[in-house]
Amino acid sequence: MQKRLVNLLINSIAVVITAYILPGVLVKGFMAAFVVSMWLAVINTFSRPILAFLTLPKTLTTLGLFILILNSALILMIDQLTVGFYVNNWLTAIAFSLILWGVNGFMMNILNRRKLKWK
């Protein structure tokens, strides 16, 4: 439970950083970022695997680039579900998912390195 909460907090910070970097994304406060990270966790856990399986032929023919379209559609869906989180268009949603992936990976890498030093 504590690990999941830490992951949600790191993802929320990554959402705030990504929104700060990207001009077409607006996050009104840390609570909105936390709600976005919760939606991302729920969607990535339950519906994304099903959608990825259903769109597997399209993903294979585009050599994996269709996953970007799927990610941007999910980001735009989260935009509609969350008050205080706004994404301008498809291209901004694609850029948001790519930058969020990079920032989140970087922050998780730093956290894992610190855990190794603590032991």
N, C-alpha and C positions, 0 to 999 in steps of 0.2 A: 504494500500500500504506500509506504513512504517513497519507494523508488518511482512509482507512478506519479506521485505528487511532484517530486523533483523533476521528472521528465516534463510534466505539464508546465511547471514554472519556467524551465529552460526554454520550452517551445514558446511560451508566452513572451519571454524576453526576446526570442528570435523573431517573433511576429512584430514586436515594437521596433526592433532594429531594422527589419526589412521594410516596414512602412516608412521609417525615417529615410532610408536609402532611396526608395522608389517613389517618384513624385505622383504617380496615379493611384496611390493607396493611402487611405486615411483610417487611422485607428484613434478613436476618442477615448483615451485612458487605458490603464493597465487592465481594468476589469473586462473591457471589450476584447482585449488581446487574450485574456485568460479564457473567455467564452469561445473565441475563435479556436484556440488550441484544444479546448474540450471537444468542439465540433469536429476538428481535424482528427482527433483520436477516435471518436465514435465512428466517423465515416471511414477512416482507414482500417478500422477493426472489422466492421460489418459489411458495408456496401461496396467498398473499393475492390476487394477480391472477387466479388461476383461480377462487377462491371468489367474488371480486367479479364476475367474468363470469357465473358460474353463478347468482348471486343478483341479477343486474341487473334482472329484472322486479319483484322485491320491492322493490329499492332505488328504482326509478322510481316505483312506486305509493306509497311512503312518503316521497317527496321527499328521499331520501338518508338518512333516519333509520335505515334498516336497517343501514347501515355501522357505526353505533354498536354494534348487536347483534353484528355480525360481529367487530368489534374486541374486544368484551368476551369473546366466545367464544374468541378467540385468546389473550387475556390469561389466561383461566381454564385453557386448555390449557398455557400456559407455566407456570402455577402448579403443575400436576400434574407437569411435566417437570423442574422446578428445585427442588433442595433448598435451603432457606433463603429461599424467596420464597412468601408466602402472601397470598391475596386472599379476603376473607370471602364475598362473594356477587356476583350479577350487577350490582347497582347500584353496588357498590364498583368492580367491573371497568370499568363504563362511566365512572365518575368518574375512575378511574385513567388510562384512555386519553385522556380530555379534558385532564386536568391535565398528563399527560406530554407531550402534543402542545404545550401552551402553554409549558411549561418548556423543552422541547427547542428549540422555535422561538425563544424568547427568548435562550437560550444561543448558538444558532447565529448569531443576529442580532448579538450582541455580538462573537462571534469574527470574523464577516465584516467588521464595522466596524473592528476592530483590524487586520485584514489590510490594509484600504485605507489606514489611517494609516501602516503600516509601509512601504508602497511609495513 
